[in-house]
Amino acid sequence: MAVKIRLARRGRKKLAMFDVVVADARAPRDGRFVEKIGTYNPNTNPATVVLNEKQAIQWVLNGAQPTDTVRAILSNKGIMYAKHLQVGVNKGAITQEQADAKFEAWKAEKEVSIQTKATTLQQSKAKSKAARLEAEAKVSSARAENIAAKNKVAEEALVASVVEAINEAEEEATGVEVDEVVAEAPAAVEEAPVVEEVVAEEAPAVEEAPAAEEAAEEAPAAE
């Protein structure tokens, strides 16, 4: 029977995970399988792959055909390179110890590369986060300055309106008092001559007394 190494989907919607399985080529994608040899999680960066390397190498050497996606996964994990080394061992080109040493050296180099990539990604995320926070802080500061400026203008306008209202009230109050004083002052001035006239008119009545005396003196003459 034709055997394939492929992915079997599982997990939630939009958060799919996959099992790396060995199954009959005629079986449906998520149907029955012969053996599960690993898992693949594409939701992480870099993707997380857990693989039983010995079983994967054995199945590849036995002729199991991986799908394109699984072939990329196996190459990334060194399975295809291990197959190449094992073929050399089977042909007598190299010894098993040499093949194992080369494979271990390749794995160590690959691990360093993965760690470097992960560190670079973390640093990039940290820088991106710092830049985003700085930009948000600048936006918040500018917004606060604009709000403060608007509040200051509003306060100045309010103070100006209050001062103007106070000044208008004072002007109105002062204008009423001045008009009353100005209106009453001429009346007081005009009343003063009236008193003088009355005094002037009454003064001659005192002078009439001699005339009465003259009439009294003339009375005996009439007798």
Number of C-alpha atoms within 10 A of each C-alpha: 7 10 20 23 27 26 23 21 16 12 10 8 7 7 10 13 18 18 20 25 24 24 25 19 16 11 12 11 15 15 11 13 20 12 12 19 18 18 18 21 17 13 12 9 10 13 10 13 18 13 19 13 16 12 15 24 20 14 19 20 16 10 11 20 18 21 13 11 12 18 16 14 19 21 13 13 19 19 24 19 17 25 18 15 21 21 15 15 16 12 10 10 12 14 15 15 10 12 20 14 12 15 17 14 12 15 14 12 12 15 13 11 12 13 13 12 14 14 12 12 14 12 12 12 12 12 12 12 12 12 12 12 12 12 12 12 12 12 12 12 12 12 12 12 12 12 12 12 12 12 12 12 12 12 12 12 12 12 12 12 12 12 12 12 12 12 12 12 12 11 11 11 11 11 11 10 11 11 11 10 10 10 11 11 11 10 10 10 10 10 10 10 11 11 11 11 11 10 11 11 10 11 11 10 9 8 10 10 10 10 10 11 10 10 10 11 11 11 9 8 7 6 5
